[in-house]
């Protein structure tokens, strides 16, 4: 199995919980800070092929609420990708990516200990 990659922002409490859960269960993983390390259009398109835009785009976030109404109206996938590239804090966190380039990647958004347990603890 490929090493899971957890995407998020280092100081996000939910990302910290997910990383601690993985560490506590001795699950080797990589961390990708999308503020520091960036994201690509390809990554976001891949994620959106696996999860609904309304799951990935955090419309309850402070960043979303502070956006100009013209940016929030008639949101399309193309518009959402541009917003997420410009303001990565608008992405719901963490994003856990499982799989590799040879297999279809599985994407989980947000943190739920029971869900992680069902994935990693056999």
GUNUSE-132470 format. One record per atom (N, C-alpha, C): x, y, z. Coordinates in steps of 0.02 Angstrom, whole numbers, plus 50000, padded with zeros to 5 digits. Layout:
// GUNUSE-132470
XYZ/...
***
This chain:
// GUNUSE-132470
500424994150000/500005000050000/500445006250000/500265011149960/500635017449958/500555021150024/501035025150040/501005029150102/500465034450093/499995034750141/499475039850137/499775046850143/499465051550109/499675058550113/499095062450142/499255066350193/498745070650223/498905077750203/498405080950172/498465087850148/498085092350195/498375098150208/498035102850251/498485108750267/498335111850323/498715117550348/498975115650416/499625116650427/499955114150487/499615116350552/499375122450556/499095124850619/498345123750626/498035120050579/497315118550583/497205113150636/496745114350682/496615109550736/496385102750710/495975102650660/495725096250634/496285092450599/496715095850565/497295092650534/497755089750588/497845093550641/498255091150698/497965084750727/497305084550736/496975078550763/497095072550718/497015073550653/497115068050606/497835065650606/498305070250607/499015068350608/499185064750673/498915067150729/499035063850793/498735056750793/498145056050764/497835049450761/498285044650722/498525046850665/498975042650625/499615041050663/499905046050695/500515044850735/500385040050792/499835041050828/499665036750886/499555029550865/499345028450803/499225021750778/499805019150735/500365022750740/500985020750705/500885019750630/500495024150601/500365023750529/500805028850494/501275026250456/501745030550420/501345034450368/501485041050364/501125045250318/501565051350301/501365054750249/501695061050231/501205066750244/501475072550257/501055078450266/501235083550212/500725086250181/500815091350129/500415097550151/500775102750169/500465109050189/500295112950125/499655113350109/499505116450045/499565124050044/499665127050101/499845134150101/500585134950084/500995130950114/501715131350105/501945127850041/501675121850029/501915117649974/501495118449910/500925121749916/500505123049858/500085117049836/499675118249787/499255113149755/499265114549681/499055109549643/499015110449571/498295109549548/498155112149490/497495111249459/497355103749451/497865099949431/497785092649421/497575089249486/497895091049543/497715088149608/496985089549624/496785095749616/496095097649633/495595094149587/495755093549523/495315089949477/495265082649497/495825079649516/495815072649539/495375071849600/495445076449648/495035076049709/494305076849691/494155081549647/493455082749629/493155077149587/493575072949559/493325066949525/493095061749576/493345062349637/493185057549691/492675060049741/492675066549753/492205069449803/491835075349772/491245076349796/490825081849772/491135088549790/491045093349746/491315100049757/491075102949824/490455101549842/490185104249905/490495101049966/490825095449957/491195092350013/491875095550020/492205096749964/492885099349965/492915106949979/492445110549952/492425117749960/492065119450025/492435122150072/492155123450139/491775130050140/491125129650129/490715135650127/490545138250197/490765134650248/490655137150317/491285140650343/491805140850302/492425143750325/492395151450326/492815154150366/492875161450371/493085164250303/493545160850269/493785163050204/493195163650155/492765158550154/492185158650109/491715164450127/491575165250190/491115170550212/491375177450194/492025178250192/492325184750178/492415186150104/492275181250062/492335182249989/491795186949964/491965190549912/491475194749878/490915190349850/490305192749855/489725188949832/489785186749759/490105190849718/490175189149647/490605182849637/491065181549683/491475175549679/491095169349703/490625170349748/490255164749777/489645162749735/489405167249693/488805165649655/488975161549593/488515157349574/488585153149514/489255149449513/489415146249569/490055142749575/490065136549531/490555136149489/490665130449445/491295126949469/491425121049442/492045117549461/492655121649442/492655124749384/493215128849362/493325134749410/492775138049429/492815143649476/493055141349544/492805135549566/493005132849631/493745131149632/493995128249579/494715126549575/495135132849579/494935138049542/495315144349545/495305147249616/494725147149648/494675149549717/495135145549764/495125138849757/495525134649801/496275135549789/496465136849726/497165138249712/497385145049741/496935149849734/497085156649758/497065157149834/496595153449865/496485153749937/496395146749965/496945143049973/496885136049995/496525135050061/496485140150102/496135139250166/495385138350157/495145138950096/494435137850081/494285130350072/494805126250071/494725119050063/494585115950132/494085111650135/493945108150197/494535103550213/494725103350276/495325099750296/495175094550349/495605089550353/496145087850306/495865084050247/496285083450196/496135079150139/496635073450144/496385067350150/496805061450154/496775057950087/497365056950058/497415053749992/497725046950001/497365041849978/497605034949982/497675032349911/498165028149900/498275025249834/498885028249802/498975026649739/499555029149703/499375030449631/499875031949590/499735033649520/499495027649480/499645021549503/499445015549467/498735013349484/498495015349542/497815013549563/497415019949571/496775019149570/496335024949581/496425027349652/496515033749660/496615036549727/495945037149762/495965035949826/495385037049868/495495043349908/494995047449912/495045053949945/494545054250002/494785055950061/494345057150118/494425064350140/493875067750152/493905074750172/493635075450243/494005079050285/493825079750355/494135074150395/494045074450461/494325069250504/493775066050545/493765059450543/493315055450584/493715049350606/493865048950671/494275043550698/494015036650680/493355035750682/493065029250666/493175027450593/493135032450550/493255031250479/493985029450467/494445033050499/495155031450493/495285024350519/494965022650575/495055016050605/494825010550555/494275011650522/494025006550475/494495005850415/494865011050399/495335010750343/496005007450362/496245009050422/496925007150439/496995001450489/496495000250529/496544995050581/496164988950557/496524983550549/496204977350524/496064972750582/
***
